[in-house]
Amino acid sequence: MSHRARSRLRRAGHLLVAVGFVLLGARCGDGGSVSGPPPGLVLASVRAGFHHTCGLASSGVAYCWGFNLFGQLGTADTVSRLLPAAVLGGLEYKELSAGHGHTCALVAAGAAYCWGRNEHGELGSQTADSVFTPAPVSGGNTFASVSAGNGYSCAVTGGGAAYCWGYDNAGQLGNGTLTSASVYTPTPVGGGITFASVTAGDGVHTCGLTASGAAHCWGDNLYGQLGDGTSTTRTAPVPAASGTSFWMIGVGEGYTCGLATTNVVYCWGLNDFGQLGAGTLLNNPSPSAVGGSLRFKWLSVGTCHACALTTAGAAYCWGRNNHGQLGDGTADGSRVPVQVHGGLVFTTLSADDYHACGLTTAGAAYCWGRNDRGQLGDGTTTDRTTPVRVAAPAP
């Protein structure tokens, strides 16, 4: 069975699970632009996950909201939330990442903590037991960045050594193996490459950037998503999009996008929903430019859609739009970037699965797209085709 088929079956399984929500806000709205109740949550960063979202306050306190079947909100239970709730444990974080059913974060000293689903060892805790509050990642490493993906996680030390742990069915851990067995502790990525960052994906491939902006990818390569000009699965990093230097790189399901140092976004791989932003539905193993004359400063890649910020802070998205995740007021997919409605100026954004979120200069978080699990944080379960403000935590 292909990784896309497995992913669809997994999503179908999620949808069959009946979970009780803590309804902390009225259900209302028609999918249009509806402001959340003031004053709203003020954040320093926001990260979209599969069916949940998390953010960090400037104080280092983490908040999460949305689906919580596996404890990925860090609230010591499995009750889903329609409004932000503080992650328990009393820790202050400098970075976090929301994945598929789990969340990982770093404290100031660099120790990694993860919580939520642990079926494949994605928490790095040496077991397969899910935990509902932050638990330390084993191994004693200190990290500069962390990324939670689909059944696995990766992190990079201050010295540039990359580690991954969790599911390794397609070589996405980059340790030279390809096995259905899970890895329960952080394992070095092979190749001897010094990384500045590594991004764990929605599918089963991973990409990283060196300090000079050179991209390397590994894992499944059925659609050419590794950018090495082949369709050969790789269990260790190979150069991607050779000759291009990137600021950022994002990993979706079967495709990859990178923000070049020229402020141009390039995408390659699977394109069944126009997620390559090239105006077609043709798969392309070679990087193609996105957005014509648009120039970008930030990029984030979801399962089948991607979003980027222009140098002026305007958000554009492209690809699948069945839940309004492009934020343009419609549910129509787009093969080229369309501007997110509302005229908001964002400093950062984050896309995953079928929703996206952005953060303004004032720290106000706005989200749009799928909301059946409360992942938009506006107190409802109504999908939104334009941004709505993430509300304040429940009193």
N, C-alpha and C positions, 0 to 999 in steps of 0.2 A: 504494500500500500504506500502511496506517495506521501511525503510530509504534508502536502496540502490537504489530502484526504484525511490524514490523521488529525490535522488541525481542525478541519470541519466537524469531524466526529466529536472531538473534544469540546468544541463550542456547542454542538447540539446537546452534549451531555450536561454542560453548564446550564443550558436553557431549560432542561427538564427538572432541575433542582428547585424545589419550592423553599424559599427562604423568607422568614419574617423580617420585615423592615421596622426600624424605629422611626415612626412617622413624626418628624419634628418640624414639619412645615406643611402648608396646605398644598394639595395638588391643583395646579392651575396652569394656564398658559396654552397657547395655540401653536407653539413652535416658532413664534416670532421673537423679536428682541425684547426681552423682559428683564428689567434690572432686578437683581437680588436685593433683599432687604438691607438698608444701610445699617451700620457702617460697613459690614462685610469683613471678611478676613484679610488682614494685611500680611503679606508674605515677602520673603527674600528670594524664594525659588518655588517652582511648581513642577511636578512630574506626573504625567498621565501614565497609568498602567492599563492592564487588560480590561478590567471592569471596576477599577478603583483609581483614585487619584490621591497624591500626597503633596504636601508643601512644607517648607521650612520657614519659620518666623526668623527675624533677625536675631532673636534671643537664642536660637538653636533648638527651640521646641519644634517637634514635628507634629503635623496634623495629617490625618487621612480620612477619606470618606468614600462611600460606595459599597461594593460587594465585599462581604467579609466571611464567606463560608469557610475559608481556610485560616482565618485569623490574620489576614494580610493588613488589617488596619492597626494592629498592635494594641487593641483595646482589651485584651485578656478575655475575649469572648468571640463568638461567631455571629454576632448580630450586625447586620448591615446598617449603615448610617446614611441618611439623606443630607446631613449637615456635617461639617468638619468636626472631628473629635481628636483630642490630644492623644498621641502615642504614649502609652504608659512606660514606666521604668525609670523616669527621672533623669534620662540622659540628654545631653545637648549635642546636636549634630552640626557638622559643617557641610554635609552633602548627603543626598538620598536619591534612590532610584526605585521606581515602582515597576514591577514585572508582571508576569502572568501568574497571579495567585500568591505572590510573595513580594516583600519589600526589603531592601538593604540600605544601610546608611553607615556613614563614617563619623566617629567623634573627632574632636579637634586633634587628638594625639595620633589619629590614623587607624585605630582599631575598628574593625568592621563588625557590624551587627546585622542580622537578618531575622525576619519573622514571617509566618504564614505557611503556605503550602511547602511540603518537603518530600513529596513522593519520589523525587529523583535525586535528593540530596542537595537541592539548590540553596539550602540555607548554610551549607558548609559546616554542619554541626556534628559530623561523624555518625549521624543516624538518619533514618527516614521518617522521623516523627515530626509532625507539624507543631509549631509553637505559636502562641497567641500574643506574646510580648517579645521585645527584642532579646535575642540570644547571641552571644559572641560567636563569630566565625572561628573555627579551629585553626591551629597552625601558628598563632602568635605573630603573624605578619602585621606590619603597619602599612596602610595604603594611602595614596594621594587621590584616587578616584575609584568609583565602584559602579557597576552596571548590572541590573537585574533583568534577565531575559525570559524566555519561554522554557521553563524547566531547568534553567542553569543560570549561573552568575559569573561575572568576571571582575577583576580588580587589578589595578596597577600600583606598584610601590613607588615611593618617591625617587627611587633609582631607576625606574623604567622597566622593572621586571613585571611581566603579565602573568596572572594566575586565573584559572577558571575551575569551576566545580559544578557538578550536577549531571544532567543527562548528556550522553555522548554518542547518540545513535548515528550521527552523520559527521563526526569529527569536529563538532563545533567547539570542543574544549581546546583543540589545537595542540594536544600533547602527543601526537603521532599515532594515536589509536583510533579505531572505529568499532564500537561495541555497544550492545544494548545495555550493558551494565552501567550503573551510575557511579560517579566518583563523589565521595562524601566529604572530602577535604580539599582545600585549594591545591591545585597541581600546576606546576609551571607550564606555560605555553612554550612550545619548542621553537627552534630557529635562532635563538640567541639575539633576537631583535630588542632594542631598547625602545619602549613605547611611551608616548605622552598620554595616550588614552586608548581604551578598548571599549567597544560597544557590543553588548550581547543582544541578540536579535529576537524578533517576533517568530521567526521560523527556526531554521537549524543551521544558520551560518553566523559568523562573527567577523568583525573588522576592527582594525586598530590603526592609529596614526603615530608616526614617529615625531620627534621634535621638529624635524624639517618639513613635516606635512606629507611624507610618503605614506601611502595607504597599503595595508596588507590585510588579506582576508583569508578565511579558512572555513571548512565545513561543506555543506551541501552546495552543489554548483550546477544543478539540473538546468537552470535557465541562464547560466552565465553570470550569476549574481556575485561571483568572486572577482569579476573584472580582469581575469588573467587570459581572456581570449579562448577559453576552453569550457567544456561542460563536465570536467573531471572533479569529483569530490576530492577535497584536500584535508588531510588530518593535521597539517602544520601550515603556518602562514606562507602565502605566496604574494608577490607584488600585485597590486590592483591598480588599474587606471594609470599605468606607468607614464611618467612624464608630467603628471599633474600634481601640484602641491595643494593640500587641503587644510582648511581651518577646522572643519567638522566633518564627521561621517555618520550616516544613519543607516540602520539595517532593518528592512521590512521583511515580509514573507515572500521570499523568492526574488527580492530586488534590493538594490543598494543605491543611496544617493550621497553625494559629497559636496560640501561647500568649498570651492576652490579659493585660494588666496587672491584670486582676481575678482572675488565676490560673485562668481557665476556658479550656479548649482548644476551638477551633472548627475545623471541617473543611468543605471544599467540593470539588465536582468528581466524578470517577468513584468508583463505590461498588460495583463488582461483587463484591467480597469483604467488604463491610462495613467497609472502611477509613476511612469517615467517622465510624464509632463512634456512629451515630445510631439503631441498632437496626433498620435496614432495609437493603435492597440497591438502593435507588433512588438514582440520580445526583441531585446537588443543586448547582446553581451558586451557591447562597446559603449563607453560613456557618451551620452548625448546631452547637449546643453538644454536647460530649462528656462523658459520665461523671456526669450527674446532679449529685449533691451533692459529688462529688470536686473537690478543688482541687489544682492542679498547680504545680510550680516549674521543670520542665524538660521539653522535648519533642524528639523526634527521629522523623523520618519515613523509612520504608523504601519499597521498590518497591510493595508491596501491603499493608503493615501499618505501624502506628505505635505508638510507645511513649512514655510520659510518667511522670514521677516526681511523687508527691504531695508536698505541703509537708513531710511527715514522712519522705520518702525512699523510700517504697514504690513499686515499679515496676508499672505496668499497661500492657498491650498490647491491641490489637484489630486485626481484619482477617484476612488470610489466615494459615493456620497449617499448611501442608502439610509443613513440616519442623520443627515445634515452635517456630517463631520467636516465638510468644506467651509461651513460658516457663511455661505453666500445667500442665505435665505431660501434655498431650494433643496430638493433631494435628488437633483440631477447630477450625475457624475460629470467630470470634466477632464479632458485629455491635456489641458494646458492650465496654468495657474489662474485662479479666479480670486478676486479680493474678498477677504472676510468683511462682512458688513459691520457697520457701527462706527466707523471712523476712529477706532481706538488706536493709540500708539503703544506698542509693546516693546519691552526690552528683551524678553525671552519668550519662548513658547515650547510646548511639548505635545507631541501627537502619539497616540497608540490605539490599537484596535479601531474603534469607530467613534472616537472623540478626540478633542484637542483642547488645550488650555493655553492662555497667554497671561503675562504679567506686565502691568503698566509701570511707569516710572515711580508712581506713588505706592506700588506694592499691592494694588488691587488685582485679584485673580479673576479672570473670566474664562468660562468654558463653553463648549458647544458640541453638538452631536448626540450620540446615544446616551440615554439617561435612565434606562430601565432599572439599573441597580443604584441609582442615586449618585453616579460618578461625576456629575456636573456640580454637585454640592450646593444646589439652589433650593433645597428643601422639597423637591418634587421628583417624580419619576417620568417626567415629560421630556421627550426628545426636543432639542433646540436646534434650529437651523441658523441661528445667529447667536453671538456671545451673550451669556448671562453671567452676572457677577456671582462668585462664590460667596455664600452667606457667612455670617459670623458663626463661631461654634455655639452649640447649644448651651444655655446657661446651666 
